[in-house]
Amino acid sequence: MDATYITFCCTDTKAEPWLAGLRAAVPRALVDVWQPGAPQADYAVVWAPPQQFIDEQSRLKALFNIGAGVDGLLKLNLPPGMAVVRLDDAGMSVQMAEYVCHALIRHFREFDGYEADVAKGTWSYRKPRSRAECPVGIMGLGVLGQRVAQAVAQFDFPVRGWSRTPHPMPGVTGFAGESQFNDFLAGTRVLVNLLPLTAQTENILRRDTLQRLLPGGYLINVARGAHLVEADLIALIDSGHLAGATLDVFRTEPLPRAHPFWSHPRITITPHTSARTLREESIAQIAAKIARLRAGESPQALPGCVDPARGY
């Protein structure tokens, strides 16, 4: 079998550890960082590549995106038929489940309130809440969403799930499609967003959707900042309809210092860290998929192969 040429083009990513890992994981592979004018490669490992890269590397058999979200990549002018393959887990689902459960329990048990009291030197008591009155709704039931739903259910919260198409899960009340979206929201108190960002889901977290949540609702957004209309969230919190939010993703990252999220007392922010790409797990997954392609398998048969029409 001829040598495989893999090019690496990942913005803001230290290349050397990835190059060493790919060389070790893919037998006889030639692995280099992409430079303008480089020879045509067979496969590419990318994150936020420039359009010039796509234009020059027009004969790639597959683009491997080192993240779960491909919305930025699909905004580029990709050649027809170029396969885009995202990471379908690679250690991210357990991180996401940890993050969401931490944010959920911190809110539900009012640990944020206790923290504020302790900072003031106050020994306080808060009445326990009923989990039955705190149904958790998960928007998006892909690999990450399913793992989050399973983790939340372990803490005895009622779990509801909504996705574009049905994804039946034991212990999860399922909703699917636009016709069931409002019913899903109306029975949810803590809303967790794990949707892919597409033209259909941009701005989906806005006044007319968030105000459908049960009174005292809470938002956890770990998907993309462009899902959320920020001013609508602040208005609903300030009006008292929503109790607050935990946000890990933002329209502009890093979040500008003058942004009101920094100082809002009911909004907790983290710097896009809910589920980080784990290099070793990612390399192993990419290498396994390249091996399947080298053996003659179609890119469309690979887990994580993106359907451009759906956007994920």
Buried (B, 14 or more C-beta within 10 A) or exposed (E): EEEBBBBBBBEEBEBEEBBEBBBEBBEEBBBBEBEEEBEEBBBBBBBBBEEEBBEBBEEBBBBBBBBBBBBBBBEBEBEEEBBBBBBBBBBBBBBBBBBBBBBBEBBBEBEBEBEEBEEEEEEEEEEEEEEEEBBBBBBBBBBBBBBBBBBBBEEEBBBBBBBBEEBEBEEBBBBBEEEBBEEBBEBBBBBBBBBBBBEEBBEBBBBEBBBBBBEBBBBBBBBBBBBBBBEBBBBBBEEEBBBBBBBBBBBEEEBEEEBEBEEBEBBBBEEBEBBEBBBEBBBBBBBEBBBBBBEEEEBEEBBBBBEBEEBB
